[in-house]
């Protein structure tokens, strides 16, 4: 597309550029080709019959030029570079307060990798943007059709998911903290009209250095926004075409990104030609709004007469997309598209200032919050045959004219200086009138150093930081942030009630009895006197579900709790639903009610590929807490059996024990009989953990807490398991087959043996004493204590033995041995058994004296000589008891009945028989009596 193919409008400019290239490069070379190519791109775009309107995203100059052009041209068709599947949602913008973002959301995907889920695409819209002017004009003007021509949301992920994986972009100020408002878009992929920024890093660095600015947003404001603010339509278009062509031709060789850009351009021109063919619209009555980067396209499909049929649009995947509006903010837009902090706020302030200066009437959607009541809309005037004037070369004059030096507006700058000092004082700075004067003078000084006659908002921001912010930030906001707020603030949008999905509207309706303005941003306190106002119980149910489903902070309980079998009579909540409106809207994509969404999520968590037994039991508990659904709880509980049987590790044993105990206690107190699934769970869990117990004792990856939880399940559920048909022999064999190497697990095994009766408490005490007597084992003694403390979970009756073991260590070991491993003992107990320490402390408080003076004369109970408590009674009984079994002889009827039942036909022995003194049975078989005597003596 060289000179002969041009229109001749830019012949003089081409000649000048050829001479400049020859002078700088010494002859024809690549520089001449680039310079002439820029002019060819501008010439081609200007000559296109379908008028192309190039824009830059969130640019006040573009919005101003758009408003002027729409009122002048009155097009009947507006083609807009925006995802075509978002078109039905644009009419809902009138129910919102800008900025908001149009969102396409897909929770369940089909045709993309599952790790991408959920998919989200957002297109933020601000009032100071050309796209909003085009949308407002088209929707509120009768006879005008708005057609979105860019690729669909599905194609966004089909084409350039690899490029958009880092959705946040690269911020121009990496040290700027991310505020809460910057996360309003979540992890969505952003699409915008007119991403106009150099893709050649050296070019951007060159422009910033010679422009004496810090970042790209400031360069754009100084060298594009301000000069184009008052320019005519032709000059604006040609300059934007030139900038787009420059950035396009000097882009590095990123093949994937260039391919996506060219495919988007082919897609848009294909859609426009299809619409023109279908409707028969005249291209002269149409307007194509796109980014300046795409306006300078060189694809063969460019233009209404471009090549057709060569580009095939791929079909969409089977993914089901849902659409809605979510709140946006200036900070969210800056964070997502890599703009400097405060640049969008400064652009909004520049937009308002330009409207006052130029008296241009912008377009606003009818009925939008803050819009004035407008008069009845008139139809478009009949088309006239008067052709527009042929294009002329406005680019040469713009490039030759010297920069416009605006005079210093002292009143404006003085007002800024006073306002920033006032704002700084409100935020804790010790600012005074002297600081206002310093900011005023420093702004002028900085502008002069940067070759500017009039300080820009960026100059003023730097001056304010220099003069006011000393060594620290006393409040939440620094001076830079205060300047952004003063210039226009981080305006945060809001989606109106009518534009919300059914779930969000249902939430607001169900919470109306609270009497709060829940759509407002910020935290609001809700007080629920459920006992006095029973109708608030339904609000409590909604709030607890919101707490379960939404991010932390959206609904935070201050007073009141919800546990199995318990209900609060009073509750207090901190609510921030307006702040988290995006999360509430995205809940609406999953269902039409909170109950439906919660049930779907619980099923997804329970039946997911990574579901664990503890996770399924947690889903059962949440079902009972929030949904009160016995049907769903039984279904998920039955699924927990399958998950438990398939597990081969004990990682979740502590959580399984805690939740199983809670559910068992709840069912025992709330139902006459236990559900079948929990009985089966106890039986399955008993056999399952008995099987895994020997392996867990030897497994190095299994912690002592996990093994203790297994034993806790077996011992605490033993009575129920045995009543359901389990065999205790299985547990005894499992303990007998366990041979741990770790000291903590060894102590835990001893405790289990004591519980089973295979090890007496006297033998356990002897083993502990032997550990202290062995100098080789003393360094590992804290680990044995750790095992004993964990043993309090399955065997809480050993608390006195654990206290004795700790006390013996402190009493018997010398300081040279005790002090080195004392820190190890403390850290071991704190890390591994912090939740069991209260039981140990309570037992120590029972054993040790309560007053310090009594400690000197106190003798530990384990050092007191053990006496047989039944010795005296046995002696008295032996002295006074008659010889022989006199009771049976005096009342023989009971014995005769038992003898007849057993078939014993022998008669009674004579009472005076000298051969049978006392109880003959115990004399004949003394082993049982001796065993009972030993058991009583050891207790």
Number of C-alpha atoms within 10 A of each C-alpha: 13 11 15 9 10 17 14 14 16 19 15 12 19 21 12 13 19 18 16 16 21 15 11 10 13 10 14 13 11 11 17 20 14 17 19 21 20 22 26 24 23 25 25 20 25 24 16 15 16 19 18 23 27 27 32 24 23 27 23 31 28 27 26 24 23 25 21 17 16 18 14 9 13 19 23 21 22 23 24 25 24 23 23 17 18 20 16 10 14 16 14 18 26 21 19 22 21 25 24 27 27 25 25 25 24 21 17 14 19 13 11 16 8 11 8 13 14 13 22 24 24 27 23 28 24 25 21 27 26 29 27 24 24 22 22 21 24 23 18 17 18 13 14 18 17 19 20 22 27 27 22 19 25 25 18 19 19 15 18 15 14 11 12 16 14 13 17 21 16 14 16 18 14 11 7 12 9 13 11 11 20 20 19 27 28 15 17 23 25 22 20 20 26 23 18 19 16 21 16 15 12 11 14 16 15 11 17 18 13 10 18 16 17 15 18 20 22 23 19 18 22 16 12 17 18 19 16 22 19 16 14 13 15 15 19 25 25 26 21 26 31 25 19 29 27 20 21 23 15 15 15 14 10 9 9 12 15 14 13 15 17 17 19 20 25 27 19 26 25 26 20 23 19 14 16 16 11 9 9 10 13 13 19 16 16 22 24 24 25 28 24 28 26 25 28 29 23 16 14 15 23 22 22 17 13 13 15 16 7 10 13 11 13 8 8 13 13 11 15 14 18 17 21 24 27 29 29 32 28 28 26 28 30 21 27 25 19 18 22 21 27 25 23 29 24 26 24 25 19 23 23 13 13 18 14 11 10 11 9 14 12 19 21 22 23 18 14 17 16 9 13 11 9 10 7 8 10 10 10 13 8 6 10 6 6 6 7 8 6 8 13 14 17 18 20 17 11 17 11 8 8 8 12 10 11 11 10 13 11 12 9 9 21 15 12 22 24 18 17 26 25 16 17 24 14 12 17 13 20 14 18 15 12 11 18 23 16 17 29 23 16 20 26 22 17 20 19 14 11 15 13 21 18 19 25 19 22 24 22 25 23 17 25 27 17 16 18 22 18 11 6 8 13 13 11 8 12 17 24 21 18 21 27 21 17 17 22 18 20 24 19 19 19 26 27 20 14 12 20 21 20 17 23 22 19 15 19 17 11 15 18 13 13 14 8 14 13 20 17 14 16 14 18 16 16 17 14 24 16 18 12 10 11 12 13 22 19 13 20 20 15 20 22 18 20 21 16 14 18 17 13 12 15 23 26 19 17 13 13 14 14 13 15 15 14 10 13 16 15 18 18 17 21 18 23 21 25 21 23 24 25 23 21 24 22 24 22 22 21 20 16 16 16 21 16 14 19 22 18 14 15 21 17 13 17 25 17 11 8 8 14 21 23 23 21 28 24 22 24 26 23 21 22 20 19 19 18 12 14 13 11 18 22 17 13 23 26 18 18 26 21 13 18 20 15 12 13 11 16 20 17 16 22 19 17 24 21 15 19 21 14 16 18 16 14 18 16 13 11 11 9 8 9 15 16 11 18 19 15 16 22 23 21 18 22 26 19 19 25 21 16 16 20 19 18 23 27 15 15 12 12 16 18 25 23 22 28 27 25 28 28 24 24 23 20 16 19 19 12 15 23 14 10 13 9 18 14 17 9 14 22 16 13 16 21 13 13 17 15 19 12 19 20 25 29 20 25 30 24 22 28 22 18 18 18 15 11 13 14 18 19 12 12 17 16 11 14 21 15 13 18 18 13 10 11 10 14 19 18 17 22 24 21 23 23 26 28 30 30 31 32 22 23 22 21 17 13 21 20 16 19 23 20 20 20 16 13 16 18 14 11 12 14 10 11 8 12 17 13 11 15 15 12 16 21 12 13 16 21 14 10 17 21 13 13 17 16 11 15 18 13 11 17 17 12 11 14 16 16 10 7 8 9 11 12 8 8 10 12 14 12 12 8 8 7 11 9 14 11 11 11 10 11 10 11 10 11 11 9 8 12 12 11 17 15 14 9 12 14 8 10 12 11 9 12 16 12 11 14 11 9 9 9 11 9 8 8 9 9 9 12 9 9 8 7 16 14 14 12 13 9 12 12 8 10 11 11 10 12 12 11 10 13 12 11 12 14 12 11
